[in-house]
Amino acid sequence: MADPLANSYYAASVDRPAPHPALEGQLSADVCVVGGGFTGLSAALACAEAGLDTVLLEAEVAGFGASGRNGGQLIPGLNKSGPELVAMLGKAHAEALYRLALSARERVHDRIARHAIDCDLRAGHFHVAAKPAHFAAFAEECAFVNRLLGYEDAVLVPPAEVSRYLAVDGYHGGIYVQSGGHFHPLKYALGLARAAEAAGVRLFEHSRVTSVADGVPATVRTATGKVRAGRVILACDAMMADLSPDAGRFTMPVLNYNIATEPLGEERARALIPSGAAVSDSRFVLNYFRISADNRLIFAGGEKYTPKPPADIAGFVRPHMLRLFPQLADARIDYAWGGAVGITRNRLPQFGQRGNLLFAHGFSGLGALLTTLAGDLLAEAVQGKRDRFDLFARIPHRPFPGGKLLRTPLYVLGMAYAAASDRL
Ligand SMILES: Cc1cc2nc3c(=O)[nH]c(=O)nc-3n(C[C@H](O)[C@H](O)[C@H](O)COP(=O)(O)OP(=O)(O)OC[C@H]3O[C@@H](n4cnc5c(N)ncnc54)[C@H](O)[C@@H]3O)c2cc1C
């Protein structure tokens, strides 16, 4: 992994299995999955469980992308509030979609239990309001999920009670969700890969797909081989544009960075986040953080919208951590890493089908739960069962403006403007 962003706490705290072989020569399969992150692994596993002969091609190694380096926050729901979704999609579609999205949490827990994936799973997510107006919106959201969906897990926490959950001053209340949580994402990805293999998936690593041609069958090529398959699932998220410029116009990679402190000891870690929950805030450029199984603070804050990562990731993120946790000034930073978040313009994932090619991408920073569900829905769609898949596929999406050359500069400008709202 010659990747300057890959020095993660996660990579350092797993035992990777021996690499899988690269694809050599020609194969046939019912389904060929491109991409070995949560989406592709979950889709391949669900296809194999349905009796389909399935091949998975991963450019690097399983869990190499966002799935193996994310914040590990398990946040039930979608990147839009209930009322926003109703305004966008109408009541019936919005409620059915929201219910389906919430079911992703059970799906991830099922997978973890069924395949005995030891991934440091912990309960609780706490979303805190950076401004009083955000707290008012939280109250509306709580009412939506509690009353309309009968979802009783979301508890509105008034400003005076924040300190019971989190030892940071200055937040204006929050929503605590007991069914949210956090996990070690790379352990989960490797657990899914193991389960997929056990179910019969033929997994190839270091097998970057260079072209996909639709047809009957479709043809998927790497530098050293090709797969002919009845259906192809594209699960490349932030990297989709490289393989499929057409679908890739709808997503944009945004680099995001994490750091992990040295182990702080149980007492000191507990004093930072007494609830033990994963925490995220409502700033446009958000901070999110949690305590790892070995009592490190894993923290992300600050975003750079330019495609080039900072030379010193720890130096870039640490000031954001110290603004919230000045008591960690003496804590060593052991790991600093980053990854590309695939975002869409409306921050909802895009699912779709073009001929025999199916895809789901653009989870916009909220993919740790949704991607496992996405894999199930892709596998259902491959088998012609479209009801649940279509709840996502019917969400309208617009491409990023500017064509290939201009879209990144235009985006940087737009995001810099939006980020300024945090300072108002
Ligand atoms: C730093 C960071 C923090 C995040 N934090 C959170 C969080 O706390 N909570 C949350 O819910 N979400 C979070 N996310 C988002 C979440 O990680 C993603 O939504 C999710 O992992 C996407 O999974 P995926 O399988 O679709 O894509 P990925 O995990 O990116 O997998 C795509 C795979 O496709 C492979 N690939 C690409 N092109 C090719 C090709 N041509 N041929 C073969 N293989 C190819 C890549 O190597 C990669 O392994 C975060 C993301 C990042 C980057």
The ligand as an SDF file (V2000), in Angstrom:
LIG
                    3D

 53 58  0  0  0  0  0  0  0  0999 V2000
  -12.1240    9.4510    6.2110 C   0  0  0  0  0  0  0  0  0  0  0  0
  -13.5330    8.9330    6.0890 C   0  0  0  0  0  0  0  0  0  0  0  0
  -14.3410    8.9020    7.2250 C   0  0  0  0  0  0  0  0  0  0  0  0
  -15.6430    8.4080    7.1340 C   0  0  0  0  0  0  0  0  0  0  0  0
  -16.3590    8.2750    8.2820 N   0  0  0  0  0  0  0  0  0  0  0  0
  -17.5870    7.6910    8.2420 C   0  0  0  0  0  0  0  0  0  0  0  0
  -18.2920    7.4270    9.4410 C   0  0  0  0  0  0  0  0  0  0  0  0
  -17.7880    7.6460   10.5420 O   0  0  0  0  0  0  0  0  0  0  0  0
  -19.5450    6.9000    9.3440 N   0  0  0  0  0  0  0  0  0  0  0  0
  -20.1120    6.6200    8.1380 C   0  0  0  0  0  0  0  0  0  0  0  0
  -21.2620    6.1800    8.1070 O   0  0  0  0  0  0  0  0  0  0  0  0
  -19.4260    6.7940    6.9710 N   0  0  0  0  0  0  0  0  0  0  0  0
  -18.1890    7.3090    6.9950 C   0  0  0  0  0  0  0  0  0  0  0  0
  -17.4710    7.4650    5.8470 N   0  0  0  0  0  0  0  0  0  0  0  0
  -18.0690    7.0090    4.5670 C   0  0  0  0  0  0  0  0  0  0  0  0
  -17.9730    5.4890    4.4080 C   0  0  0  0  0  0  0  0  0  0  0  0
  -16.6970    5.0530    4.7760 O   0  0  0  0  0  0  0  0  0  0  0  0
  -18.2730    5.1350    2.9530 C   0  0  0  0  0  0  0  0  0  0  0  0
  -19.5490    5.6300    2.6190 O   0  0  0  0  0  0  0  0  0  0  0  0
  -18.2530    3.6480    2.6730 C   0  0  0  0  0  0  0  0  0  0  0  0
  -17.1220    3.0390    3.2250 O   0  0  0  0  0  0  0  0  0  0  0  0
  -18.3100    3.4010    1.1710 C   0  0  0  0  0  0  0  0  0  0  0  0
  -18.1380    2.0190    0.9640 O   0  0  0  0  0  0  0  0  0  0  0  0
  -17.9840    1.4830   -0.5060 P   0  0  0  0  0  0  0  0  0  0  0  0
  -17.7880    0.0270   -0.4190 O   0  0  0  0  0  0  0  0  0  0  0  0
  -19.1240    1.9770   -1.3370 O   0  0  0  0  0  0  0  0  0  0  0  0
  -16.6820    2.2060   -1.0650 O   0  0  0  0  0  0  0  0  0  0  0  0
  -15.1410    1.9360   -0.6810 P   0  0  0  0  0  0  0  0  0  0  0  0
  -14.9660    1.4330    0.6770 O   0  0  0  0  0  0  0  0  0  0  0  0
  -14.3910    3.1790   -1.0620 O   0  0  0  0  0  0  0  0  0  0  0  0
  -14.7400    0.7490   -1.6290 O   0  0  0  0  0  0  0  0  0  0  0  0
  -14.5560    0.9280   -3.0230 C   0  0  0  0  0  0  0  0  0  0  0  0
  -13.4980   -0.0780   -3.4410 C   0  0  0  0  0  0  0  0  0  0  0  0
  -13.4550   -0.1200   -4.8390 O   0  0  0  0  0  0  0  0  0  0  0  0
  -12.1170   -0.3170   -5.2180 C   0  0  0  0  0  0  0  0  0  0  0  0
  -11.9980    0.1410   -6.6020 N   0  0  0  0  0  0  0  0  0  0  0  0
  -12.0920    1.4100   -7.0840 C   0  0  0  0  0  0  0  0  0  0  0  0
  -11.9100    1.4230   -8.4070 N   0  0  0  0  0  0  0  0  0  0  0  0
  -11.7120    0.1290   -8.7840 C   0  0  0  0  0  0  0  0  0  0  0  0
  -11.4660   -0.4920  -10.0400 C   0  0  0  0  0  0  0  0  0  0  0  0
  -11.3770    0.2100  -11.1680 N   0  0  0  0  0  0  0  0  0  0  0  0
  -11.3110   -1.8450  -10.0550 N   0  0  0  0  0  0  0  0  0  0  0  0
  -11.4110   -2.5870   -8.9180 C   0  0  0  0  0  0  0  0  0  0  0  0
  -11.6350   -2.0250   -7.6980 N   0  0  0  0  0  0  0  0  0  0  0  0
  -11.7940   -0.6830   -7.6490 C   0  0  0  0  0  0  0  0  0  0  0  0
  -11.3230    0.5120   -4.2230 C   0  0  0  0  0  0  0  0  0  0  0  0
   -9.9670    0.0990   -4.1200 O   0  0  0  0  0  0  0  0  0  0  0  0
  -12.1030    0.2790   -2.9500 C   0  0  0  0  0  0  0  0  0  0  0  0
  -11.5900   -0.7750   -2.1640 O   0  0  0  0  0  0  0  0  0  0  0  0
  -16.1710    7.9770    5.8780 C   0  0  0  0  0  0  0  0  0  0  0  0
  -15.3530    8.0160    4.7500 C   0  0  0  0  0  0  0  0  0  0  0  0
  -14.0520    8.4810    4.8500 C   0  0  0  0  0  0  0  0  0  0  0  0
  -13.1870    8.4830    3.6300 C   0  0  0  0  0  0  0  0  0  0  0  0
  1  2  1  0
  2  3  1  0
  2 52  2  0
  3  4  2  0
  4  5  1  0
  4 50  1  0
  5  6  2  0
  6  7  1  0
  6 13  1  0
  7  8  2  0
  7  9  1  0
  9 10  1  0
 10 11  2  0
 10 12  1  0
 12 13  2  0
 13 14  1  0
 14 15  1  0
 14 50  1  0
 15 16  1  0
 16 17  1  0
 16 18  1  0
 18 19  1  0
 18 20  1  0
 20 21  1  0
 20 22  1  0
 22 23  1  0
 23 24  1  0
 24 25  2  0
 24 26  1  0
 24 27  1  0
 27 28  1  0
 28 29  2  0
 28 30  1  0
 28 31  1  0
 31 32  1  0
 32 33  1  0
 33 34  1  0
 33 48  1  0
 34 35  1  0
 35 36  1  0
 35 46  1  0
 36 37  1  0
 36 45  1  0
 37 38  2  0
 38 39  1  0
 39 40  1  0
 39 45  2  0
 40 41  1  0
 40 42  2  0
 42 43  1  0
 43 44  2  0
 44 45  1  0
 46 47  1  0
 46 48  1  0
 48 49  1  0
 50 51  2  0
 51 52  1  0
 52 53  1  0
M  END
$$$$
